[in-house]
Amino acid sequence: MQIINKFYKLVNVYIYFILFSLLILFFSTTYSNANAFKVSDIKISSPFELNFKKNSVIDKGFQISFSDLLSTITTSGDRKKIRNISIKELKGMIDSFTISDEKFINNEYFANLETTFNKKKIFKFLENENIFPSTPKRNKVLLFPIIVETKDNSIYLFNDNIFYDKWNEKKNSYDLLEYLLPSEDLEDLIELQKTSKDIETYDFSNLINKYDIKDNIILIIYKEDNSIRTLSKINLNNNLKLQNKNYSKVDIVNEDDFSSIVKNLKQLYEDQWKKNNEINTSIKLPVTIFINSKKTKKIIELERALYNMDLVSDFSILNFNSEGIQYKITYNGTPNIFLNDMKKKNFELEIKNNIWTVK
């Protein structure tokens, strides 16, 4: 009788493990795409001629998608270091792709391409290029573009300010910063005009505090006859950086000159934002987490959180029994940053014998 009871207990344990494993597998597939980069709405086209090859058109779309992805997660300086990549190597980093809205118009082929890149493979590629990627966080920034006429120290904040009027005219899908401009408040202009000679040292906090936006950029544009000098006070993530730029032989009324200056400044701000959110893939912190195996819902939430953390480069199940599950995690950051990341995901951890346990 005892043998039969032990047999049934053993059968129950196996059934539990099988059902539990299937449950984890099922829910894992629902959020596995969180560990990928998706580049959408890429327009591809080609003349529909005798030598038309659809695969070649798609390959060009992959290259455009890859370029857009790199523009999102790397700085302009790092992108110059990246070697030309073969289409075969590029395809090796693609998990899936979708072609939609295919049509032929006047012997021209048109379609939309959506490409899903494997995040770990992309990070590995960049690591081999000695480049640290950035977390692709989008952010709203308050921008104060102020033109100063150096001849008479007159200031233009709203009226007759081409930077205020046209700053947001051109946008790229891979840009992470969204710029919000101040409302046209005459009091703000009067306040600035009082301090035109000392505007570089002026405390803008009174103007900034009117808006419920944490990050801000003060852009001061010194305008002379045929040159522009800019001073950017970039305050992102409570990290203030000052940047000076000189543009000679330019006329901001000229559309090409103006577009070139704005493009250069936006690139400067995007690069600074990416540097603030850089992922140091050379740091590989080993972490072991234990969680009670009966907390099925919590286990699913934990795996989802680990998939969604950009600083988690890899994780796997180390041990599995009726008491609990041990996860082995490779983290690209310090222990304190890891604990903060987990806390943001609503996980409280306590350490026992060098193993973090989920409370």
Residue, then its C-alpha position, 0 to 999 in steps of 0.5 A: m500500500q505504501i508503495i502504491n501511495k508513493f507511486y501516486k505521489l510521484v505521478n502527481v509531481y510529474i503531472y504538476f511539472i508537466l502542466f507547469s512547464l506547459l503553462i510557462l511555455f504558453f505564456s512565454t510565447t505571448y511576450s517573447n517579442a519584447n526581446a526584439f526590435k521592430v522597424s515598421d512602415i518602411k516603404i519599398s519600391s522598384p520599377f516593374e521591368l523584365n529583370f524585376k526581382k522581388n527578393s532584391v527589393i526586400d533586401k534593400g528594405f532590410q538594409i533601410s530598416f537596419s539603418d533606421l534601427l542603428s539610428t535609433i540605438t546608436t550615436s552618430g559618431d558610433r554609426k561611422k565606426i560600423r563596417n558595411i554588413s553583408i546581406k547574409e549577416l544582416k538576415g541572420m539578425i532578423d527574426s521575421f518580416t511582413i510585407s503589406d499593401e503591395k501594389f503596382i502603379n504605372n509599372e512600379y512596385f510598391a509595398n510596406l515592410e515591417t522587420t523584426f530584429n533579434k535584440k540579442k543578436i543586434f547587441k552582440f553585433l554592436e559589441n563586436e564593433n566595440i559600440f555600446p547601444s542605447t535603450p530606445k526610450r522616447n522622451k518629450v523635451l521643452l525647447f526654448p529657441i532664442i535668437v539674439e541679434t549681435k548688432d543690437n542685442s535684440i531678442y526674438l523668442f516667438n515672432d520673427n524666429i524661424f527656429y520657433d516657427k519651423w523647428n518641428e517641420k521635419k521629423n524622422s521615424y527613428d528620432l527619440l526626442e519630441y520637442l515641445l515649444p513654449s506658448e507665446d507669452l509676452e511676459d517671457l519675452i519682456e523678461l528675456q529682453k531685460t537680460s539680453k547682455d547676460i542671457e548666457t548666465y540667466d536662470f531660466s527656471n522661472l520660465i521652465n517651471k511653467y510647464d510640466i516637463k522635466d527635461n529641457i533645452i535652452l538654445i541660444i542662437y547668436k545671429e551675425d551677418n553671415s554666421i551663426r553661433t549656438l549655445s545649447k544648455i541640454n538638461l536631460n535626466n537631470n544631467l546638464k551639458l553645454q554645447n557650442k556650435n559655429y556655422s560660418k557662411v550661412d543664412i538661416v533664411n536660406e532653406d538648405d542652410f536652415s535645415s542643415i543647422v537644425k539637423n545638426l542640432k537635433q543630432l547633437y541632442e539625440d546623441q546626448w540623450k542616447k549617451n544618457n541611456e547607454i547600455n554597457t554590454s561589457i558589464k556582465l553581472p551574474v545574478t541568481i534569483f529564486i522564486n517559489s514554484k507555487k507562485t505561478k502568476k508571479i513567475i509569469e510576471l517575473e519572466r515577462a519583466l526579465y524579457n522587457m529589461d534591456l539590461v538583461s542580456d540573457f536568462s535561463i532556468l538553473n534549477f527546477n523542483s517542487e520547492g522553487i525555481q532558480y533563474k540564472i541572469t546575465y545583467n549589463g549593469t551594477p547590482n544597485i541598478f538591477l535592484n532599481d530595475m526590479k523595484k520598478k517592475n514591482f519585485e522586492l528581493e532579499i538576499k540569502n546565501n548569495i541568491w536573491t529571493v523574490k518576496 
